[in-house]
Amino acid sequence: MPSLKATERHRHIIDDLNAKGRVEVTELCDGLHVSSVTIRADLLYLEKAQVLRRIRGGAIAVRPSRYERPIDLNASLHGSEKDAIASVAADMIRDGETVIIDTGSTMAALARAFPRHLTDVAVVTNALNVAMELSLHPGVTVIVTGGTVRPRLNSLVSPFGALLLAEINADVAFMSCAGVETEKGFTNSNWQEAEIKKAMIKAANRVIFLADHSKLKHVATARIATLSEADLLITDSGASTETIKELRAAGLEVAVA
């Protein structure tokens, strides 16, 4: 696992790639006040993580449809944006509700943001870290879906991952995704998790997706749902006005944290 300083540099490099699609070694050296040897090592690490492809003098962005960021890298990216999204979502939860919570770093932020005043809330989740966080909440009963653990990713998938979900009727499901696009809808990078997500959506009366701006206009390999299957998307202020307009024009309600 990279050091904290390295993680901060990686976040800066990825933000530059998201904004410009390309980074230059010399510009990164000047902006981060480190040597070219350090920057080239950072680019090599991020290339192995499938975030970019190195080229002469720098790197270009690359994002395969089945790409999943390493868990330590994903948790460190867009942290403040995820916290803001989670705060808006947490305010929507009411006493006595049955709530489905998906897996992912934004879902972990939602678990941390649960208002302490809530009572008699049942949370159904396939995320082990979410379950552990909410097990400490005095007003929450946690039910884990069961299934098979994805190594190092805290999530439960099939076989046996959707049996419980077929037997419940939840008030709301808070969902994560890898991509949101007007024609392809909500997509995910892992096929096993996509199956569980579909079962969660089917089990809920309301469906709310949480996705930071880096997920917008990206299409991953596995379809989760069409835009019409979601009641709301909560994203952050880093999303472009044009992208939000396109999603709303396609019929999706969008809230900006």
C-alpha positions in Angstrom: 0.0 0.0 0.0 1.4 3.4 -0.9 2.3 6.0 1.8 -0.1 8.9 2.6 2.0 11.3 0.6 2.0 9.0 -2.4 -1.8 8.5 -2.1 -2.2 12.3 -2.2 0.0 12.5 -5.3 -2.0 9.7 -6.9 -5.2 11.6 -6.2 -3.8 14.8 -7.8 -2.7 12.8 -10.9 -6.1 11.2 -11.3 -7.9 14.5 -10.9 -5.7 16.0 -13.6 -6.4 13.0 -15.9 -10.1 13.3 -15.3 -9.9 17.0 -16.2 -7.5 16.9 -19.2 -7.2 13.2 -20.3 -3.4 13.5 -20.3 -0.6 14.5 -17.8 3.0 15.5 -18.4 5.9 14.5 -16.1 7.4 17.9 -16.1 4.1 19.6 -15.2 3.5 17.1 -12.4 7.0 17.6 -11.0 6.4 21.4 -10.9 2.9 21.1 -9.4 3.8 18.5 -6.8 7.3 19.7 -6.0 8.9 16.2 -6.4 11.5 14.7 -8.7 10.8 13.1 -12.1 11.9 9.7 -10.6 9.1 10.0 -8.0 6.5 10.9 -10.6 7.5 8.1 -12.9 7.1 5.7 -10.0 3.7 7.1 -9.4 2.7 6.7 -13.0 4.0 3.1 -13.0 1.8 2.3 -9.9 -1.3 3.8 -11.5 -0.6 2.0 -14.8 -0.6 -1.3 -12.9 -3.9 -0.3 -11.3 -5.2 0.3 -14.8 -5.9 4.0 -14.2 -3.6 5.3 -17.0 -1.3 4.3 -19.8 2.2 5.7 -19.7 3.5 7.4 -22.9 6.6 9.3 -23.7 6.8 12.2 -21.3 3.7 11.5 -19.4 0.5 9.4 -19.4 -3.0 9.3 -20.8 -6.2 8.2 -19.1 -7.6 4.7 -19.7 -10.6 3.2 -18.1 -11.7 -0.3 -19.3 -15.3 -1.2 -18.8 -14.4 -3.9 -16.4 -11.9 -1.8 -14.4 -12.2 -1.7 -10.6 -9.9 0.6 -8.7 -7.8 -1.0 -5.9 -9.8 -0.7 -2.7 -7.2 1.5 -1.0 -7.1 3.9 -4.0 -10.8 4.0 -4.4 -11.4 4.9 -0.7 -9.0 7.8 -1.0 -10.5 9.4 -4.1 -13.2 12.2 -3.9 -13.5 11.7 -0.2 -15.1 15.1 0.5 -17.6 14.6 -2.4 -18.6 11.2 -1.1 -19.1 12.5 2.4 -21.4 15.3 1.0 -23.4 12.9 -1.1 -23.7 10.6 2.0 -25.0 13.4 4.2 -27.8 14.2 1.8 -28.8 10.6 1.5 -28.7 10.1 5.3 -31.1 12.9 5.8 -33.7 11.0 3.8 -33.9 8.0 6.1 -36.8 7.9 8.5 -37.6 6.1 11.7 -39.1 2.6 11.2 -37.9 2.2 7.7 -36.3 -0.9 6.1 -33.3 0.3 4.2 -31.1 -1.6 1.7 -27.5 -0.4 1.5 -25.2 -1.5 -1.3 -21.4 -1.9 -1.2 -18.8 0.7 -2.1 -16.9 3.6 -0.6 -19.8 6.0 -0.8 -22.0 3.5 1.0 -19.4 3.3 3.7 -19.6 7.1 4.0 -23.4 6.7 4.2 -23.1 4.3 7.1 -20.8 6.8 9.0 -23.3 9.6 8.3 -26.4 7.8 9.8 -28.1 10.3 12.1 -27.8 9.2 15.7 -31.5 10.1 16.5 -32.9 7.4 14.1 -34.8 4.6 15.8 -36.2 1.2 14.7 -34.4 1.2 11.4 -33.6 -2.1 9.7 -30.6 -2.1 7.4 -30.1 -4.9 4.9 -26.6 -4.9 3.3 -24.2 -7.0 1.4 -21.3 -4.8 2.6 -19.4 -6.2 5.6 -17.9 -2.8 6.5 -21.3 -1.2 6.4 -22.7 -3.9 8.7 -19.9 -3.4 11.2 -20.2 0.3 11.2 -24.0 0.3 11.7 -23.9 -2.5 14.3 -22.7 0.1 16.7 -25.8 2.4 16.1 -28.4 1.9 18.9 -31.4 2.6 16.6 -30.4 0.2 13.8 -30.9 -3.5 13.3 -28.4 -4.9 10.8 -29.3 -7.8 8.5 -26.5 -9.2 6.2 -27.6 -10.7 2.9 -25.4 -13.7 3.1 -23.5 -15.1 0.1 -19.9 -15.4 -0.8 -17.3 -12.9 0.2 -15.3 -11.1 -2.6 -11.7 -11.2 -1.4 -10.5 -7.8 0.1 -13.6 -6.0 -1.2 -16.0 -6.3 1.8 -18.9 -7.4 -0.4 -21.1 -10.5 -0.5 -22.2 -12.0 -3.9 -23.7 -15.1 -5.3 -23.8 -18.1 -4.8 -26.5 -17.6 -2.2 -26.1 -13.8 -2.3 -29.7 -12.9 -3.4 -31.8 -15.4 -1.4 -32.7 -13.0 1.4 -33.4 -10.1 -1.0 -36.1 -12.1 -2.7 -38.0 -12.3 0.6 -38.1 -8.7 1.7 -39.9 -5.5 0.8 -37.7 -2.5 1.6 -38.8 1.1 1.8 -35.6 2.4 0.0 -32.4 1.1 -1.5 -29.3 3.2 -1.6 -27.2 2.0 -4.6 -23.7 2.5 -5.9 -22.4 2.1 -9.5 -19.3 2.5 -11.6 -21.0 4.5 -14.4 -24.1 6.6 -15.2 -25.0 7.4 -18.8 -28.2 8.5 -20.5 -28.5 5.6 -22.9 -26.8 2.8 -21.0 -28.2 3.7 -17.6 -26.4 2.6 -14.4 -23.6 0.2 -14.9 -21.1 -1.7 -12.8 -17.6 -3.2 -13.3 -18.3 -6.6 -11.8 -20.9 -9.0 -13.1 -21.4 -10.8 -9.7 -22.1 -7.6 -7.9 -24.4 -6.5 -10.7 -26.7 -9.5 -10.1 -27.0 -8.5 -6.4 -27.7 -4.9 -7.2 -30.5 -6.0 -9.5 -32.0 -8.0 -6.7 -31.7 -5.0 -4.3 -33.5 -2.8 -6.8 -36.3 -5.3 -7.2 -36.8 -5.5 -3.4 -37.1 -1.8 -2.8 -40.0 0.6 -3.1 -37.7 3.6 -3.9 -34.2 3.4 -5.5 -31.6 6.1 -4.9 -28.2 6.0 -6.6 -25.2 7.7 -5.0 -22.4 8.5 -7.5 -19.7 11.1 -7.4 -19.0 13.2 -10.6 -16.2 10.9 -11.8 -18.9 8.2 -12.5 -21.0 10.3 -14.8 -20.9 9.6 -18.5 -18.9 6.5 -17.9 -20.2 3.1 -19.1 -19.0 -0.1 -17.3 -19.4 -3.7 -18.4 -22.5 -4.8 -16.5 -25.9 -3.1 -16.7 -27.6 -2.6 -13.3 -30.6 -0.5 -14.2 -32.1 1.9 -16.7 -32.4 5.5 -15.7 -36.2 5.0 -15.4 -35.7 2.4 -12.7 -34.1 5.0 -10.3 -36.1 7.5 -8.3 -33.1 9.8 -7.7 -29.4 10.2 -8.3 -27.4 12.1 -5.8 -24.1 13.4 -7.1 -21.7 16.2 -6.1 -21.0 19.8 -7.2 -18.1 18.6 -9.4 -20.6 17.3 -11.9 -20.8 19.6 -15.0 -24.0 21.5 -15.6 -24.3 20.1 -19.1 -24.1 16.5 -17.8 -26.8 17.1 -15.1 -29.0 18.7 -17.8 -28.6 15.7 -20.0 -29.5 13.3 -17.2 -32.6 15.3 -16.2 -33.7 15.6 -19.8 -33.6 11.8 -20.0 -36.1 11.7 -17.1 -33.8 11.2 -14.1 -34.2 13.3 -11.0 -30.8 14.6 -9.9 -29.9 16.1 -6.6 -26.5 17.9 -6.2 -24.8 17.7 -2.8 
